[in-house]
Structure formats: structure tokens, C-alpha cells
């Protein structure tokens, strides 16, 4: 019996991915077809696609990935070029089997996964030239490992089930997470490289420290809570990472963005976020993981792992994760993490979307700065754009996607 196939061709906004997730939830889409060159629109589409692929791979142990890889060495569809797309790379490691649509009789799994070696080299060494590839690995370099970028995109990923999974941008050689001070350097490199296609980087020192704190807290959260299930059993496969890119938008660009993503309209039309040129410049940053999600982790800490939650209770449970000193850890000091994220987002006038479980919620921290001890709701619903929380198709893990306005240097 042939299983259904989920075809992800075409443009992918957050809402487009949402529709695909609804189909994935309704149907047994064991097979998934990825395009050679994804069309991923501004703000959140690519990160949402990554979460969809994580969800698909987690729920289908016999998942089959279908794409077109290398009809000839000069083609834009060659395997090396295909693997450079973050969504394609993640899909190859979430899939159980990989098939080339041009050679369906042949199992391409080992061939495709072997091609990911160049991506790991890029993550570890930060370069692509043949001359530089002969240089030794940066593993063991204690400070400032380089941040690789392709164009205006920065992609860093830790695959816990891979020997090279603990990438040096996040970890020391002994597997310990790097300190917050070193994440300040990481934040600076991420912002500069992600905004490089917009001319001179508008990243300024007043953003460096809060951005470093933000990335450190979110990555630390994935390290502490997203590698195991409710019973502390390691999750395999396990993917955690960061995706960033910069934008410089004219008024015409902003109209296109808000047409495709109407939830952003009021935030993007706030002229306080404009630079001296009148253009809007932003850094988009996503941190994702393939763990059990905010609500399930909180339930596990309370001994209620198998209780079903209404959408209202799931929302209230997730809000608890952000409250000061709330924690699912036995160490009280760890609970400050997500609360501090709210403080940093207020300081930077950011926009945040959180996707976990059946929730898709957001907050405009420019219009609604966070105040300590404020009453709920902490977030608004993505679809209703109000306090009315609606149920979305369920996802695995947690995805934080945000926009930060970049000031003129």
C-alpha cells in the first residue's frame, strides 16, 4: 500500500507551513517531497519549514524523503548545492530513507548523508575553499570560533546523534556549553554576517550584549531541556540550532511582507524602527529544537506527563515557563532563563513568535513592553491576533522566531 506524500513545492510563509502541518496531522504522510530550490518568503518561513521537517521525521520512524539531487555535475540541482539549504540538510538527517526522484529504483540515503560532510566542515571551519580545507579543525580553539554564512543566511545546528554534532560555536571541546561572554562574540558575528548583504552592518554595540544574552539563554534552554523525553531518555534523532538573516525593506517591500504575513503589519509599520535612510532594517533570528515542547516538559516536572491538555490549559502551562523563577529543573536558579528573554526582547523592541505543541503565539514588544508582574495574557494568538487562543496543528519541539530592529551604525 502506497502511503500519502506531502509535497512542499511552492512559496512557504509561516501560514503556508501551517497548512502543510494541518495535512501532516490529518494524513499518514510518510513520504515527503522537497523542492530543489525552496521558495521561502520573508520572516519565519524557513524556520517554520525546519520545524515541520522535525515534526515529520519524529512522527514517522520509516519516513521517506524524496527530492532531485544530481542529474549532472554542472546542474544547480547537484547534491552539494542541495545540501546547502538548511531545510534540506535537516530533512536528510530526520529521514529514515532518501530517494532521488530521478532514480527512484536506487536508495540514495548513504550517498546523501555522506554529502553532509561538507556542511559539517563549513560549520566547524567556517570556509569552503579547497586551499583552506586542508587546515586543521578549530576544535580545541578556546575562543571566537568563526561563524559561517552563505549570503545573508547564518545556520548553526547541533545534531546530538552525530559525532560532529557539538559544534564549536556553541560548545567547548569537553561538551560544556560556552559561557555567556563568548555568546556575545557569537551574537556579533551572527548579526554582522546575516546583515552583510545590506551594505555596512547596522549592528551596534548597544545591541551586542542583549543579543548575546538572548542567544545564550535560548540555546542553553535547548541544551538543558530538548535532548531527552519526559523520562530523561535521549531523543534520537535530535536537532537543535539557530537560523538568522538580515533584511533591509523599503515601504514597497514592507507592503509585500505584511500582505504575506498580516500578523506583522502593525509592528513593521512602527516608524520608530526606521533608520536614518527611512528604510526598515531587521535581524531575523530563530532558535529551534526537536524536544518534547514547553508544555510537556513542564508537565513532566510536575509528574503529569500523560495528562491531556485543553488548548487553554496548554497556553497557561507555557506562560508558566516564562514567569520569573518558574522552572522544570531541580535547580531554582535555572528558572530565570525565559523570563530574561522577555526582558531582552523589551529592551530591543523586538517581535517574537513562539511555536510549540498546539500553540502559535506572538508578542510585539515595541507596542507592548514586558513589565515584571504583569497580568496575562503574555502572548496573543497568531491566527486570531487576539487573546482568543486557537488550536493549531501540533508540532514537535519549540521554535522561537523574532525580529530585532537594527539601528544605524
N, C-alpha and C positions, 0 to 999 in steps of 0.2 A: 504493500500500500504506500503510495506516494504522499509524503507529508506536504503541508502547505508551505509556500515560500513567501517571505517578507521581502519585498523589493524596495530598496531605499534610493532609487534614482530620483532625480529632480531636486529642486531647491529645498533647503532644510532650515526653517526657522524653528524657534522653540515650539510654536504651535504645530508645525508640521511634524516634528518629532513626537509631540503629544498624541497626534492622531495615529502614528505608527505604533506607539506604546499601547494605545487602546486596542488595536488589532492584535498585537502580540499577546495581550491579556485574554482576548476572546478566543483566539485560534491557536492551534498547535503548530506554530511556525518554527519548526526545527531547522529548516533551511532559510538562509538569509543571503540576499544578493546585494553586494556593494558596488557602486559605480567606480570607474577608474579614476575619475577626477570629480570628487564631491563638489556640489554647489551649496556652499554653506553661507547663509546670509549673515549680515552684521548682528552682533550681540547674541551670544548664547547658543546658537545653533550647533556649532561644532562640539561644544562641551555637552550639550543635551544628547547629541548623537553618541558620544562616548558612553554616557550613562545608559542609553538604550542598548548598546552592544554589550556592556557589562551585564545588564539585566537578562538579555537573551542568552548569553553564554552560561550564566549562573543557573538558569532555569531549564536548560536543555543540555544534559550531560553528553548527548550524542549529536550536538549541534554541527551543522554543515555550512561552511562559509563558501560562497560562490562569487567569483569575480573573474576578470580577464587580466592576465599578467604580462606575457611577453611574446607576442607574435613574431617580433624580430628585435634585434639589439638596438636598432635606431628608433624604435617606436616610443612614443610618450607613455605607452602602457607597459613598459618594461618593469620587471619586478622591483628593481631598486627604486624607481620613481614612485611606484605604487606604495611601497613601504614607508615613504617619507611623510605620508599623510597620517597624522596622529590617530584618526579613527580607524584607518586600515591597519596600522600597527597593533592597536588594541584588539581589533577584531581577530587578527591572526593568532593572538595568544589566549583569547577567550573561546575560540572554536576548537572542537574536537577533531574535525576533519576539514580539509580545504580542497576545493575543486576549481580548476581552471575551466571557465565556461567554453573556451575554445578547444579544450582537450578533456571532455567530461569522462572519458574512459580511464583517465590517469589520476591517481591520488597525488596531489601536489603538496600535502601537508609538510613533509620534511623539507622540501625544497623552499617553500615559502618561509617557514620558521628559521631555516638556516640563513635566509636573506636578511633577517632582522639583526644579524651580527653587525652590519654597518650602522644600524640605528644605535645600538649599544656603544659602538666605537665613538659615534658622534656625541652621545650623552657623556661619555667618560672623558673624551679627549677634546671635544669642542671644535673639531675641524673636519674637513673632508678631503683635503688634497692628498695625493699619493705620497708626496715627499714627507708630509707631516705624520702620516700614518705609521711611519717606521719608528717614531719616537715612543718612549716608554709611556705606560699608563700613568694617569695622575693619581691613582690610588696610593695613598701614603702622603700626598701633598696635604699639609695640615690646614692651610688657609687658602681662601679665594679660588676654588676650582672654577674654571670658566663655564659660562652659561651658553650653550649652543643655540643658534637661531637659524631658521630658514625664512628669509624675507622678514616680514613683521610678526612672525609666529615663534613663540618660545614654548617648547613642550618638554617637560621633565616627568619621567614616570618611574616608579619603583614597582617592580614585579617581584613580590615576595617569594614566588615559587621558581625564580630564575637565579642562577649563580651570580649574575651581574646585576641583580635587582636592586641592591642597596647602593644607589648612585651617589657619587661623592658630593654632589651639590647639597644633598640632604644629610649625609651620614659621614661619620668618622670611620676609619678602617676597622675599628672593633664593633661596628654595627650600632653605636650610640648616635642618637640624633644630634646634629650640630647645635651649637649654642645660639641664643637669640642674637648676640652681637654678630655672629657670622651670617645669620639670615639677613642682617642689614645690608651686607655686601651683596648677597644674593638678590635682594629686592632691587638694589640699584642697577645691577646688571640686567635683570629681567625687564625693568621699566625702560632702560636705555635701548635695549635691543628690540623690544616689542614696538617702540615708537620710532625706530630708526628710519622707516620709510616715509616719515612725515617731516623730513629735514632734521634740523638740530633738535636733539631731545629736549622736551619741555620739563623733564624730570628735575625737580629742585630739592635742595637739602631739607626743606621743611616737610617734604613728603617721605623722605627716605626712612626715617625712624618709624613712623606709624605703619608704613607699608611693610617694613621688615618685621615688625611685631605681628601684623596681621597674617603674613605668610607663615611665620613661625608657629603661631597658635593653631592655624588650620592644618598645617602639615603634622604638627605634634598630635593633634586630635586624631588624624588618620593612623598615626603610628601607635597610639595607645588603644584605640577602640575599633579599628576597622580590619584588623588582621585575623580575628577569631570570631566564632559564632557565640551564641548565648551560653554555651557550655565551655567556653575558652578553648575550643578545638580549632586549630589553624584552618583558615579558609583557603582552598585551592581550586582554581587559580585565584590570585589576589593582586589587584592592581590599584595603585594609589598615585596621584600625580597632580601636576599643575599645567595649565594651559593659559597663555597670555598673548595678547596682541594689542597694538595701538591703533587709534582712529583719529583722523582729522576730518571733520564734517563741515561742509557749507550748509546754508539754510536748505538748499535743494536736497542735499544728502540726508539731512535730518527728517525731511518730509518722507523720504523713501523708507528710512529706518522705522519711523513711527507708524507708517502705513502697515508695514510688515509685523511690527511689534507694538501694538497700540498701548500696552501697559506702560511703555516707556515715555509716552507723549509728554506728560506734564513735567517729568524730570528733565528731559532733553530740551524743553523749551524754556528752562530757567536760565535767564541771561547772566546770572551770577557765575555760571560755569564757563563763560566765554573768555577767551584770551584777548590780548590787545588787538589782534588782527580781526576779531569778530567771529573767527571760526571756533567751533567746539572741538576740543581735543580731550580724548579719554584713553585710559588704560582699561581694557577688559581683562579680568583675571578670574580664572576658575580653579578651584581645588576640588578634586573628586576622589572617591574611594569605592570599593566593591564590598563593603562590610554589610552589617545587618540593619543599618539605619538608626536614626536617633531614637525613635520610639521603642523599638525592640531592645536596643541597648539599655535604655532606661528601665524598661520592664524587667529585663534580666537582673538588673541591680536590685530590684525590689522583690525578686522571687516570683514574678508574674509572667514568665516568658511565653506561656502558651495562651494567655487571655486575648480574646479578640477585642479590638477597639473600634468604637464608632469613630467617624471622621472628626467629630467634635472632641472626643477624648484623645485621639491621636494628636490633634493640634495642641491641646492643653499639655500633653506629655512633652511634646517638642519644645514648647515655651519654657517648661521647667529646665530643660537643658541649657537655656541661655541665662537663667537667673543667677545672680551672684551667689557663689558658694554652693550652688547645686552641682552635684557630681555623681556619676555612677562608679566612682573609684572609692577605694577604702582610704585613700589619702585626701584629706579635706582640701589641701592647697591646690589640687588639680582642678577644682571646680571653677576657678576664676577664668578659665580659657575662653569659652564662648561669650561670656559676659564682656571680657576685654575686647573681643571682636566688635561688639556693638559700640563700645566707646571709640574705637579707632575709626569705625565707619562714620560715626557722627563727626569726628574731628576732620575727616577728609571729605565730607559732604558726598558720600558715595550712594550708590543704588545697589541693593542686594536682592538676589533671588535664591531661595533655598528649595531644593527638590529632594524629598526623602519619603519613603513609604508611599502613601496615597496623597501626600501633600505637595502643593506647589504654591509657595507664598513669597511675598516680597515686602520690601520697605524702601521708601525714598527718604534717605537720611538728610537730604537737603531741605525738604519740606517738613519732615518730622524728625528732628534731632532726638536721640535717645536720652531720656532723663532717668537717673537712678531712682528706682522705686515706682516708676510709672505703672499705671494700671493697664491691663490688657485692653485691646489686642496689641500684641507686639508686632504682628505682621498682618497684611491684607492678602486675600486670596488672588492668585494670578489671573484666574478666568473671570471672576465676578468683579474684580478690582474694588472689593468692599470687604466689610467684616464678615460677610456671609461665606463661610468656608465650604468649598465643594470638594467632592471626591474625584481625584484624578487616577488614571491607571497606575497601578503600583510599580515601583522601581526598586532595584537593589542599591544599597549604598547611600551615600549622601553627596550631593553636588551643591557647592556654593559658587555662584557666579555673580560678579559685581563689576560695576563701572566706577572708576575713580576719575574725577576731572583733573587734568594735567595743566598746571599753571605755566605761564611763560617764564622762561629762564631769565 
